[in-house]
Amino acid sequence: MKSIIGAVIGDVVGSIYETYEYQTKQIDLSHRLSIFKKDKDIFESDMSFTDDSVLTCAIADAILHGQTYESKLREFGLKEENLGLDIYGRSRFGANFLKWLHGGGNDSFGNGCAMRVSPIGYAYDSLEETLKQAEISCKCTHDNVDAINMTKAVVGAIFLARNKKDKNQIKEFCLEYISTLDFNLEKLQKTYLFDASAIGSVPQAIYCFLISTDFVDTLKNSISIGGDSDTIACIACSIAGAYFGVPNKLALEVQRFIPSEYMNIINAFDEKYCK
């Protein structure tokens, strides 16, 4: 099944690894790969949806109801913030998003736009309109050329993937916005460190999709390099969900981590745009 829930799966699975990597400031590949042992499930009880899933749903809800991206980002952001950390687990927002939410500037160069853009990749009938809408969604919080370009690369990859373009075509498109996608997985696993900037994390996420063999392999690759794991996995799996489809088993299992109001948005969006 093709669904924006692919992004949510990446976010949830990546949540405990992002926290570990950020808090320990060290590389532990065995920890990153522990989730993929054959004798255990992918999902663990201490995983959580994060701001990546919240704001993905905000974009989807804006599209469903014909409202502006900015208004929905504010609505969902304020609602989650008011719930409090004890209720919403790891859905804490980045400092720049919180600054914007409370009247600050929109000049962030982070990866927050790229992580939430997947609904736009499904909702429009042309690549041109898809890219235009992605830029609009980005500028309200991330009016920065790198953030905009990285977001366009992601949303274009999703659009092309859902329209059955192959990986070479997707890579060629992404290179219009990204200087290189020629990484080495083993090197990234050993040397890549936490980087929440768009230009320092989106290319790596796209690479993890490009070298993958299926959805779960994309998830494994994106977790294995460490860094901002929930967002890297969210981005990579948003493309993989459009290209490979999302395994039904994972789509069902992740629902226990997602509030019903957000699952209702995901289901309504999928029903309208992801058939």
Buried (B, 14 or more C-beta within 10 A) or exposed (E): EBBBBBBBBBBBBBBBBBBBBBEEEEBEEEBBBEBBEEEEEBBEEEBBBBBBBBBBBBBBBBBBEEEEBBBBBBBBBEEBBEEEEEEBBBBBBBEBBBBBBEEBEBEBBBBBBBBBBBBBBBBBEEBEEBBBBBBEBBBBBBBBEBBBBBBBBBBBBBBBBBEEBEBEBBBEBBBEBBEEBEBEBEEBBEEBEBBBBBBBBBBBBBBBBBBBEEBBBBBBBBBBBBBBBBBBBBBBBBBBBBBBBBBEEBBEBBBEBBBEEBBEBBBBBBEEBBE
